[in-house]
Amino acid sequence: MKFVSIVIGSKSDYEVMKECASTLKKFGVPYELIISSAHRSPERTKTYIKEAEKKGAQVFIAAAGMAAHLAGALAASTIRPIIGVPMASGELRGQDALLSTVMMPAGMPVGTVAIGTAGAINSAYMAIQIMALDDDELQVKLQEDRISKAKKVELDSSEIETLL
């Protein structure tokens, strides 16, 4: 079964990353979510990546804060797409995580999204778009979602326009 793997660096990341899981669920995209750390449990991380690939993981989403080496550790261990979500934590409120996630060496790409909740949601959308490359039903769902978002903007605008 094809699915998206969400790997978070610590339990504290779950409050933000549950939005990623919720977005995948809304589109009917199977996922699994585990906690594994590039620093505190490197062997677990490596083992998990290989097991997830064998089970059908198509895309990996890695969320971590501070030094944020989780996405890079995943990228070093698989050729599947990696999406990194920098988490706001520590003194720099996620700026360190953003730089750690985005500054990968050439040939070891990590698609990096925004810090925090917007990034969590966008990581799901990016994974869905990747999965939709060979899934017509998922492509239709994405198109319908875009149309719905456009209609919402028009509705919001008309509500404000009537106030003027």
Sequence and secondary structure as in RCSB ss.txt:
>XXXX:A:sequence
MKFVSIVIGSKSDYEVMKECASTLKKFGVPYELIISSAHRSPERTKTYIKEAEKKGAQVFIAAAGMAAHLAGALA
ASTIRPIIGVPMASGELRGQDALLSTVMMPAGMPVGTVAIGTAGAINSAYMAIQIMALDDDELQVKLQEDRISKA
KKVELDSSEIETLL
>XXXX:A:secstr
  EEEEEESSGGGHHHHHHHHHHHHHTT  EEEEE  TTT HHHHHHHHHHHHHHTEEEEEEEEETT  HHHHHH
HH SS EEEEEE  TTTTTHHHHHHHH   TT   EE  SSHHHHHHHHHHHHHHHGGG HHHHHHHHHHHHHHH
HHHHHHHHHHHHH 
